[in-house]
Amino acid sequence: MTESYVDNLIALKKIVNDRSVWVAFNKTLDEKINQTHVKMEQVQGEADIYRCQGVIAALRKLKHLRDEINGGKWSNGYGSSW
């Protein structure tokens, strides 16, 4: 790992370990996932469906960022239990 990567992880810990910020971030991600589901129901082409699936996959990966940074196991919708 490079020094800048480690510095980035340390900076992100401030976000993922602040409960109110993390919960708000997850609620925002949930809303964006719901919006993308609605969009996926309305699109016509296969490429657009795949694009929506990719967006949802990326958003869901962000929901696990806390555990990735802290090195813990995922236990609930907001990362490790508080």
The 8 nearest C-alpha neighbors of each residue, nearest first, counted from 0:
[[1, 4, 2, 5, 3, 6, 8, 7],
 [0, 2, 4, 3, 5, 6, 7, 8],
 [1, 3, 5, 4, 6, 0, 7, 8],
 [2, 4, 6, 5, 1, 7, 0, 8],
 [5, 3, 7, 1, 6, 2, 0, 8],
 [4, 6, 8, 2, 7, 3, 9, 1],
 [5, 7, 3, 9, 4, 8, 2, 10],
 [8, 6, 10, 4, 5, 9, 3, 11],
 [9, 7, 5, 11, 10, 6, 12, 4],
 [8, 10, 6, 12, 7, 11, 5, 13],
 [9, 11, 7, 8, 12, 13, 6, 14],
 [12, 10, 8, 13, 14, 9, 7, 15],
 [13, 11, 15, 9, 14, 10, 16, 8],
 [12, 14, 11, 16, 10, 15, 17, 9],
 [15, 13, 11, 12, 17, 16, 20, 21],
 [14, 16, 12, 65, 21, 17, 13, 11],
 [17, 15, 14, 13, 12, 18, 21, 65],
 [16, 18, 20, 14, 15, 19, 21, 13],
 [17, 19, 21, 20, 16, 22, 15, 81],
 [20, 18, 22, 21, 17, 23, 24, 16],
 [21, 19, 23, 17, 18, 22, 24, 14],
 [20, 22, 24, 18, 15, 23, 19, 17],
 [23, 21, 25, 19, 24, 20, 18, 26],
 [24, 22, 26, 20, 25, 21, 19, 27],
 [23, 25, 21, 27, 22, 26, 20, 28],
 [26, 24, 28, 22, 27, 23, 29, 21],
 [25, 27, 29, 23, 28, 24, 22, 30],
 [26, 28, 24, 30, 25, 29, 23, 31],
 [27, 29, 25, 31, 26, 30, 32, 58],
 [30, 28, 26, 32, 27, 31, 25, 33],
 [31, 29, 33, 27, 32, 28, 34, 26],
 [30, 32, 34, 28, 33, 29, 35, 27],
 [31, 33, 29, 35, 30, 34, 55, 28],
 [34, 32, 36, 30, 31, 35, 29, 37],
 [35, 33, 31, 37, 36, 32, 30, 38],
 [34, 36, 38, 32, 37, 33, 39, 31],
 [37, 35, 39, 33, 38, 34, 32, 40],
 [38, 36, 34, 40, 35, 39, 33, 41],
 [37, 39, 35, 41, 40, 36, 34, 42],
 [40, 38, 36, 41, 37, 42, 48, 51],
 [41, 39, 37, 38, 42, 36, 48, 43],
 [40, 42, 38, 39, 43, 37, 36, 48],
 [43, 41, 39, 40, 44, 47, 38, 48],
 [42, 44, 41, 45, 47, 48, 40, 39],
 [45, 43, 47, 46, 42, 48, 49, 41],
 [44, 46, 48, 47, 49, 43, 42, 50],
 [45, 47, 49, 44, 48, 50, 51, 43],
 [46, 48, 50, 44, 45, 49, 51, 42],
 [49, 47, 45, 51, 50, 46, 39, 52],
 [50, 48, 52, 46, 51, 47, 53, 45],
 [49, 51, 47, 53, 48, 52, 46, 54],
 [52, 50, 54, 48, 53, 49, 39, 47],
 [53, 51, 49, 55, 50, 54, 56, 48],
 [54, 52, 56, 50, 51, 55, 57, 49],
 [53, 55, 51, 57, 52, 56, 58, 50],
 [54, 56, 58, 52, 53, 57, 32, 59],
 [55, 57, 53, 59, 54, 58, 52, 60],
 [58, 56, 60, 54, 55, 59, 53, 61],
 [59, 57, 55, 61, 60, 56, 28, 54],
 [60, 58, 62, 56, 61, 57, 55, 63],
 [59, 61, 57, 62, 58, 63, 56, 64],
 [60, 62, 64, 58, 63, 59, 57, 28],
 [61, 63, 59, 60, 64, 25, 58, 77],
 [64, 62, 61, 60, 65, 66, 78, 67],
 [63, 65, 67, 61, 66, 62, 68, 60],
 [66, 64, 15, 68, 67, 63, 78, 69],
 [67, 65, 71, 69, 70, 68, 64, 63],
 [66, 68, 64, 70, 65, 69, 63, 71],
 [67, 69, 65, 66, 70, 64, 8, 12],
 [68, 70, 66, 71, 67, 65, 12, 64],
 [71, 69, 67, 66, 68, 72, 65, 73],
 [72, 70, 66, 69, 73, 67, 79, 68],
 [71, 73, 66, 74, 79, 70, 78, 67],
 [72, 74, 78, 79, 66, 75, 71, 63],
 [75, 73, 79, 78, 72, 80, 76, 77],
 [76, 74, 78, 77, 73, 79, 80, 72],
 [77, 75, 78, 74, 62, 25, 73, 79],
 [76, 78, 75, 22, 25, 79, 62, 80],
 [79, 77, 73, 75, 76, 65, 66, 74],
 [78, 80, 74, 73, 75, 81, 77, 66],
 [79, 81, 74, 78, 75, 77, 73, 76],
 [80, 79, 18, 78, 77, 75, 16, 74]]
